[in-house]
Amino acid sequence: MEKTKIALLRVVTLTSESGLDKHAEILAEHYPQFDIDSFCIPDQPDGIYDQQSHQAAIPKIIELAELLADQYQAILISCAADPALTELQQKLTIPVAGAGAVSASQALKHSNKVAVLGMGNYQLTAVKETLGDNLLAYRLLKNVKNTHDFATQAGQAELYQLAFELKAAGAEVIVLACTGMGALEIADDLAAELGIAVIDPLLTAGLYLQQDLRQRK
């Protein structure tokens, strides 16, 4: 099988190879037709967690993507905030995928009563605009100030607690609005416990990129 070369862009500065490659390894398990190399932007040790860090990341993502575009067949920005996505889709001729708007779109295939579970101290415009009036609730994890906090017991416990609260509030599908949650690989287990759909942003980004690549053939 001929594989498609994908450049996966991490929006957090990572120094360990295992940390850098985590998202790519998960995607490769589900999409073996992808040959994925991981890269990260500089000077963002805590990633994207508010409007200021989001805006700071955009030129870094654009610069990195433009540097890699000639070497890869597609680019995947591993972030549910979709930073620099629109700009790069306009600039580059190869497919550029994000994880935010597509996750919201995937949720709407399940129900029009959508809840979003996010982190940091801002709600993601890409997700909210896609959902529109179908957004039932948007909750932010207080114990997860940035992506690193998903590794903590407090962060993971709160994630489960808020997910159950969102279901109790009437949600029929929940969007995990951070690819850091995708790295936990909990969506299927959480969906089984809740009895409703849970959208994994990392895998959804891979799904929509796969569809985009097929349509371009």
Secondary structure, 3 states (H helix, E strand, C coil): CCCEEEEEEECCCCCCHHHHHHHHHHHHHHCCCEEEEEEECCCCCCCCCCHHHHHHHHHHHHHHHHHHHHHCCEEEEECCCCCCHHHHHHHCCCCEECCCHHHHHHHHCCCCCEEEEECCCCCCHHHHHHHHHHEEEEEECCCCCCHHHHHCHHHHHHHHHHHHHHHHCCCCEEEECCHHHHCCCCHHHHHHHHCCEEECHHHHHHHHHHHHHHHHC
